[in-house]
Amino acid sequence: MATATDVQVRQRPWWLTLIGGVTAVILGALLLWGGLGVRVQVYLLVVYFIGFYWFVSGIFELVYMFVDHSMWGWKLFMGIVGIWAGGYVITNPILSAVALPKIAVLVLGIYGIMYGIMLIVMAFKGGGWGAGLLGALGLVLGFVLVGNYYMPGVGIAYVWVSALFAFIFGIVAIVRSFQQRKANKAA
């Protein structure tokens, strides 16, 4: 019987990581430092991409429901929600562009609350004080985000922070891709 250390893990090709990194750097840079017109066009492109992604993933979820019948109710629900949300974003890009950042902040806040509760429960079950501290921090940040997601500027700040993270992630991904390429050549 093979153990987890015996199983060979296939890595993503280095060039795919490079393409993702370069794309993230370009999108992040355009959203951070591009002119106002460029920022709006890039942001709308991202909104369209999200809409198409949700729409296609909803279709795939419905198809997968017929391949794997386990949890078919959840797959049906997620497929319908994905198709509906993607279709809405594609047909109403301007309204979606205004609403998506605020919705993302709300979802992130709810996630922070749930993750905080999970970490606090883990801390009481022997996870240590670090898990409890992170859980408390997650709860506080989650409640702050949920309590303030409707305020003006929160959505814009979310887009700016996301662009900054995309830029930084892109640089890290580019460096990582070349490290991976070097390791592959050495092997």
Backbone bond lengths (Angstrom), bond angles and torsions (degrees), N, CA, C in turn:
res aa  C-N    CA-C-N  psi(-1)  N-CA   C-N-CA  omega(-1)  CA-C   N-CA-C  phi
1 M - - - 1.453 - - 1.533 108.50 -
2 A 1.321 116.55 132.25 1.465 121.78 -178.05 1.525 110.10 -82.02
3 T 1.308 114.81 139.78 1.459 119.90 175.50 1.522 108.93 -94.36
4 A 1.308 116.01 173.95 1.457 120.77 -178.92 1.522 111.34 -62.98
5 T 1.316 117.92 -30.87 1.468 120.21 -179.91 1.521 112.33 -78.47
6 D 1.338 117.03 -19.62 1.458 120.83 179.22 1.525 112.65 -81.85
7 V 1.308 117.39 -22.85 1.461 121.20 -175.77 1.524 109.57 -75.23
8 Q 1.318 116.13 129.32 1.458 121.46 178.45 1.531 108.51 -80.59
9 V 1.308 117.04 123.61 1.455 122.05 -179.64 1.516 108.63 -95.74
10 R 1.320 116.10 125.73 1.465 120.43 177.94 1.516 108.57 -83.99
11 Q 1.318 114.20 128.19 1.453 119.16 179.37 1.517 109.51 -90.39
12 R 1.288 114.87 157.08 1.448 121.00 173.83 1.526 106.74 -66.72
13 P 1.330 117.71 144.74 1.465 119.48 178.93 1.534 111.05 -59.29
14 W 1.333 115.77 141.88 1.465 120.88 -176.30 1.518 111.77 -58.81
15 W 1.319 116.65 -35.35 1.463 119.80 -176.77 1.527 111.70 -70.67
16 L 1.335 117.69 -27.44 1.461 120.73 176.44 1.530 110.05 -69.84
17 T 1.326 116.34 -39.93 1.464 120.45 174.85 1.524 110.57 -63.40
18 L 1.335 116.45 -39.09 1.464 121.04 178.25 1.527 111.20 -63.43
19 I 1.317 117.35 -44.58 1.470 120.87 179.55 1.528 110.23 -62.81
20 G 1.323 117.18 -44.25 1.471 120.39 177.41 1.510 112.06 -61.63
21 G 1.333 117.05 -40.82 1.462 121.04 179.39 1.519 112.46 -66.05
22 V 1.332 116.29 -44.83 1.467 119.91 179.16 1.531 110.26 -63.96
23 T 1.322 116.97 -41.93 1.471 120.74 178.11 1.526 110.70 -61.40
24 A 1.324 117.32 -44.51 1.467 120.85 -179.98 1.527 111.19 -64.02
25 V 1.337 117.43 -40.69 1.468 120.48 178.62 1.527 110.27 -63.29
26 I 1.329 116.85 -44.74 1.471 120.30 -178.87 1.525 110.83 -64.22
27 L 1.339 117.03 -48.73 1.468 119.56 -179.96 1.527 111.23 -62.62
28 G 1.324 116.83 -45.08 1.462 120.26 179.18 1.516 111.69 -61.74
29 A 1.325 116.95 -43.91 1.469 120.38 -179.65 1.521 111.29 -65.39
30 L 1.326 117.02 -42.24 1.462 119.31 179.55 1.526 111.78 -65.17
31 L 1.339 116.55 -38.84 1.465 119.47 178.61 1.528 112.22 -71.96
32 L 1.325 117.29 -29.31 1.467 120.50 -179.28 1.524 112.42 -84.72
33 W 1.342 116.72 -45.03 1.462 119.06 -169.19 1.519 114.53 -120.43
34 G 1.317 118.23 -0.66 1.459 120.07 179.03 1.519 110.72 -71.83
35 G 1.318 115.31 163.16 1.464 119.23 174.62 1.515 110.04 -64.84
36 L 1.321 116.30 167.64 1.467 120.56 -176.17 1.525 111.28 -58.35
37 G 1.329 117.39 -44.14 1.462 120.35 179.56 1.521 112.12 -62.44
38 V 1.322 116.40 -40.94 1.466 121.23 178.65 1.520 109.90 -65.80
39 R 1.307 117.27 -42.91 1.473 120.97 179.37 1.522 110.71 -59.36
40 V 1.329 116.76 -44.39 1.466 120.65 -179.29 1.523 110.16 -64.16
41 Q 1.331 117.76 -44.72 1.461 120.62 -179.67 1.520 111.65 -64.51
42 V 1.320 117.25 -43.00 1.469 120.57 179.25 1.523 110.07 -65.18
43 Y 1.323 116.76 -41.82 1.457 120.09 179.78 1.532 110.68 -63.62
44 L 1.324 117.41 -42.33 1.467 119.73 177.31 1.527 111.04 -64.74
45 L 1.317 117.77 -35.79 1.460 121.16 175.64 1.527 110.30 -61.47
46 V 1.327 116.24 -43.35 1.471 120.68 177.83 1.530 110.26 -63.39
47 V 1.329 117.22 -41.15 1.469 121.01 178.91 1.528 110.14 -62.67
48 Y 1.332 117.63 -45.36 1.462 120.46 176.91 1.528 111.07 -60.34
49 F 1.325 116.65 -42.67 1.459 120.70 179.05 1.526 110.28 -59.32
50 I 1.317 116.86 -45.67 1.471 120.53 178.51 1.524 110.41 -59.85
51 G 1.327 116.86 -44.09 1.464 120.86 178.95 1.522 112.42 -60.54
52 F 1.324 116.95 -48.29 1.467 120.35 178.73 1.525 111.24 -64.09
53 Y 1.336 116.41 -39.50 1.465 120.06 178.89 1.527 110.47 -61.10
54 W 1.330 117.50 -48.13 1.458 120.41 179.66 1.525 111.19 -62.12
55 F 1.325 116.59 -42.12 1.461 121.03 -178.54 1.532 110.62 -62.56
56 V 1.319 116.84 -50.19 1.469 120.96 -178.77 1.525 111.04 -66.68
57 S 1.341 118.16 -41.40 1.464 119.37 179.00 1.529 110.77 -65.82
58 G 1.324 118.74 -31.56 1.461 121.33 175.01 1.518 111.56 -64.40
59 I 1.337 116.37 -41.94 1.467 120.62 177.08 1.524 109.85 -63.93
60 F 1.336 116.65 -45.95 1.468 120.05 179.33 1.525 111.26 -61.37
61 E 1.311 117.04 -36.78 1.467 120.59 179.56 1.524 110.39 -64.24
62 L 1.342 116.94 -41.23 1.462 119.93 177.77 1.532 111.41 -66.32
63 V 1.326 116.97 -41.36 1.462 120.17 178.14 1.529 109.95 -64.19
64 Y 1.321 116.80 -43.34 1.461 121.48 -179.25 1.531 110.91 -63.38
65 M 1.318 116.96 -28.17 1.457 121.41 178.93 1.534 109.99 -60.17
66 F 1.334 117.42 -33.53 1.455 120.61 -179.73 1.533 111.91 -82.02
67 V 1.325 117.30 -21.02 1.459 121.40 177.94 1.524 110.31 -82.07
68 D 1.336 116.00 -46.64 1.461 122.32 -179.94 1.526 107.33 -119.39
69 H 1.324 116.64 109.79 1.466 121.23 -173.80 1.523 114.08 -81.12
70 S 1.338 117.93 -5.03 1.459 118.84 179.56 1.521 109.18 -69.67
71 M 1.291 116.08 140.87 1.477 123.93 -179.98 1.532 111.10 52.33
72 W 1.315 116.65 42.88 1.450 120.96 -175.69 1.527 111.96 -63.95
73 G 1.302 118.23 -31.40 1.465 120.92 179.42 1.522 111.60 -64.86
74 W 1.331 115.63 -42.84 1.459 120.47 178.54 1.528 110.22 -66.29
75 K 1.336 117.35 -41.41 1.465 121.12 179.15 1.525 110.95 -65.22
76 L 1.323 116.91 -39.48 1.460 120.47 176.98 1.525 110.20 -62.76
77 F 1.324 116.44 -46.37 1.463 120.92 178.97 1.523 111.56 -60.26
78 M 1.340 116.72 -49.16 1.469 120.63 -178.93 1.526 111.33 -64.90
79 G 1.324 118.04 -36.20 1.457 121.13 177.29 1.510 112.03 -64.22
80 I 1.323 116.08 -46.00 1.473 120.09 179.63 1.526 110.78 -65.45
81 V 1.335 117.04 -43.86 1.468 120.38 178.66 1.525 110.51 -62.76
82 G 1.337 117.66 -42.33 1.459 120.90 179.33 1.513 112.35 -62.50
83 I 1.335 116.84 -44.95 1.467 120.52 178.98 1.517 110.21 -65.25
84 W 1.331 117.37 -44.41 1.457 120.27 -179.40 1.530 111.56 -63.99
85 A 1.348 116.68 -48.90 1.469 120.48 -178.40 1.523 110.73 -64.08
86 G 1.320 117.67 -44.07 1.461 120.71 178.79 1.513 111.86 -63.41
87 G 1.327 116.34 -44.49 1.467 119.80 177.95 1.521 112.24 -61.97
88 Y 1.330 116.52 -39.39 1.457 120.19 178.61 1.526 111.34 -64.53
89 V 1.322 116.33 -44.89 1.461 120.35 -179.35 1.523 110.44 -64.09
90 I 1.337 117.30 -40.87 1.466 120.76 -178.89 1.526 111.33 -67.45
91 T 1.329 117.10 -40.02 1.469 119.68 -177.20 1.526 112.99 -83.16
92 N 1.313 118.89 -18.71 1.467 123.08 179.28 1.528 110.40 -129.80
93 P 1.325 118.40 64.84 1.470 119.54 -172.61 1.527 114.09 -66.80
94 I 1.323 118.59 -36.02 1.467 120.34 -177.62 1.528 109.80 -69.55
95 L 1.323 116.85 -48.68 1.467 120.52 178.36 1.527 110.49 -61.23
96 S 1.321 116.20 -40.89 1.461 120.36 178.51 1.520 111.50 -65.19
97 A 1.341 116.25 -38.20 1.469 119.91 179.87 1.521 110.90 -63.22
98 V 1.317 116.53 -32.00 1.468 120.18 178.28 1.525 110.45 -77.60
99 A 1.328 117.08 -39.06 1.465 120.85 -173.95 1.528 113.74 -84.00
100 L 1.333 118.30 -33.15 1.466 120.22 -172.79 1.526 114.42 -57.09
101 P 1.330 120.18 -45.02 1.471 117.37 -179.76 1.517 113.14 -61.30
102 K 1.322 116.86 -40.31 1.468 118.85 179.37 1.528 110.81 -67.42
103 I 1.326 116.80 -40.12 1.461 120.39 177.89 1.523 109.69 -64.04
104 A 1.335 116.88 -40.83 1.465 120.19 178.69 1.522 111.28 -62.48
105 V 1.318 117.44 -39.50 1.471 121.24 177.50 1.531 109.67 -63.92
106 L 1.322 117.22 -42.77 1.466 120.85 178.36 1.529 111.32 -62.66
107 V 1.329 116.51 -45.83 1.473 120.54 179.27 1.525 110.26 -63.32
108 L 1.326 116.53 -42.30 1.464 120.57 178.27 1.531 110.76 -62.29
109 G 1.323 117.28 -38.89 1.463 120.86 177.22 1.517 112.26 -64.84
110 I 1.321 116.57 -43.66 1.465 120.76 178.54 1.529 109.84 -64.09
111 Y 1.334 115.89 -41.31 1.459 120.12 176.79 1.527 110.78 -60.89
112 G 1.334 117.07 -42.48 1.464 120.68 178.86 1.513 112.14 -61.29
113 I 1.323 116.47 -40.12 1.471 120.58 178.56 1.525 110.38 -64.99
114 M 1.336 116.25 -47.16 1.468 119.78 -178.68 1.525 110.88 -64.54
115 Y 1.334 116.96 -43.06 1.457 121.06 179.84 1.525 110.66 -66.15
116 G 1.335 116.84 -38.69 1.459 120.86 177.37 1.512 111.77 -61.81
117 I 1.319 117.00 -44.88 1.467 121.09 178.01 1.527 110.08 -61.31
118 M 1.336 116.51 -43.67 1.455 120.62 -179.70 1.537 110.93 -61.28
119 L 1.324 117.09 -42.81 1.466 120.12 -179.98 1.519 111.93 -67.87
120 I 1.311 117.66 -37.79 1.466 120.32 178.08 1.525 110.39 -65.34
121 V 1.330 117.31 -41.66 1.465 120.58 176.52 1.526 109.88 -61.90
122 M 1.349 116.49 -42.40 1.470 120.11 177.61 1.525 110.94 -61.18
123 A 1.337 117.13 -38.80 1.464 120.68 -179.78 1.524 110.65 -62.51
124 F 1.336 117.02 -41.03 1.460 120.34 179.88 1.523 112.13 -72.49
125 K 1.331 117.37 -19.17 1.459 120.93 178.34 1.525 111.66 -95.39
126 G 1.338 116.86 15.47 1.456 120.18 175.75 1.515 114.29 104.49
127 G 1.305 117.77 13.64 1.454 120.99 -179.35 1.515 114.00 -77.70
128 G 1.317 117.52 -11.12 1.463 120.67 178.01 1.518 112.65 97.31
129 W 1.327 113.56 167.92 1.467 119.60 -176.45 1.521 110.97 -72.06
130 G 1.333 118.27 -24.30 1.468 121.00 178.93 1.515 111.01 -63.81
131 A 1.328 116.14 -43.16 1.463 120.15 178.21 1.526 110.17 -64.61
132 G 1.326 117.07 -39.53 1.464 120.35 178.53 1.511 112.16 -65.05
133 L 1.327 116.28 -41.43 1.462 120.75 178.81 1.525 111.26 -64.94
134 L 1.332 116.55 -45.58 1.461 119.85 177.31 1.524 111.37 -64.23
135 G 1.326 116.74 -36.63 1.459 120.46 177.12 1.511 112.07 -63.39
136 A 1.332 116.09 -43.79 1.462 119.67 178.15 1.531 110.79 -63.59
137 L 1.325 116.23 -41.64 1.463 120.38 177.84 1.526 110.56 -63.14
138 G 1.341 117.15 -42.42 1.465 121.01 177.26 1.512 112.24 -61.10
139 L 1.348 115.99 -40.80 1.463 119.80 177.75 1.524 111.59 -63.32
140 V 1.316 116.75 -46.28 1.464 120.50 -178.65 1.528 110.11 -62.19
141 L 1.339 116.82 -50.16 1.460 119.64 -179.62 1.525 111.53 -63.45
142 G 1.328 116.80 -39.06 1.461 120.27 177.83 1.514 112.07 -61.28
143 F 1.338 116.78 -45.71 1.464 119.80 179.21 1.524 111.75 -67.04
144 V 1.333 117.13 -34.85 1.471 120.08 176.75 1.530 109.83 -63.63
145 L 1.327 117.07 -45.90 1.460 120.00 -179.93 1.525 111.76 -65.25
146 V 1.330 117.37 -45.66 1.464 120.33 -179.92 1.531 110.35 -64.58
147 G 1.314 117.01 -38.75 1.459 120.37 -178.22 1.520 113.94 -73.59
148 N 1.318 118.08 -18.69 1.466 120.32 -175.47 1.524 114.39 -123.69
149 Y 1.311 118.76 11.31 1.464 119.91 -174.83 1.525 112.46 -65.09
150 Y 1.314 118.36 -25.28 1.460 122.41 -176.90 1.531 112.85 -83.03
151 M 1.311 117.82 -11.88 1.467 121.17 -175.76 1.528 110.83 -68.52
152 P 1.334 116.37 144.84 1.466 119.38 178.07 1.525 110.42 -61.45
153 G 1.314 116.20 139.07 1.449 121.42 177.61 1.513 114.69 94.64
154 V 1.330 117.96 -18.94 1.460 119.83 -178.90 1.522 109.85 -65.29
155 G 1.326 116.96 -43.27 1.454 120.79 178.80 1.514 112.23 -63.89
156 I 1.331 116.48 -41.58 1.466 120.56 179.04 1.524 109.86 -65.42
157 A 1.314 116.61 -41.19 1.464 120.10 177.63 1.522 110.67 -62.74
158 Y 1.325 116.66 -37.68 1.462 120.38 178.81 1.527 110.36 -63.70
159 V 1.330 116.91 -42.93 1.466 120.45 178.61 1.527 109.67 -63.06
160 W 1.342 117.25 -43.18 1.465 120.85 -179.22 1.531 110.77 -63.59
161 V 1.320 117.07 -45.95 1.471 120.82 179.94 1.534 110.09 -64.89
162 S 1.330 117.36 -39.65 1.466 120.48 177.46 1.518 110.82 -62.99
163 A 1.338 117.44 -40.57 1.463 120.97 177.81 1.521 110.63 -63.91
164 L 1.336 117.11 -40.76 1.456 121.21 178.19 1.528 110.97 -63.25
165 F 1.341 116.34 -44.51 1.461 120.07 178.00 1.529 110.98 -64.91
166 A 1.335 117.98 -38.84 1.469 120.68 177.92 1.517 110.25 -61.33
167 F 1.319 116.90 -42.97 1.464 121.09 -179.86 1.530 110.44 -62.99
168 I 1.329 116.75 -48.21 1.467 120.94 -179.38 1.529 110.76 -66.30
169 F 1.341 116.90 -44.61 1.467 120.64 178.22 1.521 110.19 -60.26
170 G 1.318 117.28 -39.53 1.460 120.97 179.69 1.512 112.17 -60.98
171 I 1.326 116.36 -43.56 1.471 119.76 178.39 1.530 110.39 -63.46
172 V 1.322 116.36 -44.47 1.468 120.51 178.83 1.530 110.24 -62.57
173 A 1.316 117.77 -41.64 1.466 121.18 -179.86 1.532 111.25 -65.31
174 I 1.326 116.98 -38.93 1.466 120.34 178.35 1.527 110.00 -63.12
175 V 1.327 116.61 -47.66 1.465 120.52 178.65 1.528 110.00 -60.94
176 R 1.312 115.98 -44.10 1.473 121.12 -179.72 1.527 111.39 -62.30
177 S 1.324 117.66 -38.51 1.463 120.01 -179.11 1.526 111.16 -63.54
178 F 1.335 117.04 -40.32 1.460 119.39 178.98 1.530 111.24 -71.48
179 Q 1.329 117.60 -33.41 1.462 120.00 174.41 1.526 110.48 -64.59
180 Q 1.323 115.57 -40.79 1.459 120.62 179.33 1.530 110.33 -66.44
181 R 1.320 117.51 -40.32 1.467 121.50 178.74 1.534 110.23 -62.45
182 K 1.335 115.29 -43.73 1.462 120.14 179.61 1.533 110.00 -63.19
183 A 1.334 116.90 -43.01 1.476 120.81 179.35 1.522 110.77 -65.06
184 N 1.322 117.86 -37.06 1.463 120.55 178.88 1.524 111.38 -66.84
185 K 1.329 116.89 -38.13 1.466 119.83 179.05 1.527 110.78 -68.43
186 A 1.332 116.24 -34.67 1.464 120.28 -179.10 1.536 111.25 -71.63
187 A 1.309 116.78 -26.91 1.474 121.06 -175.77 1.504 113.30 -81.38
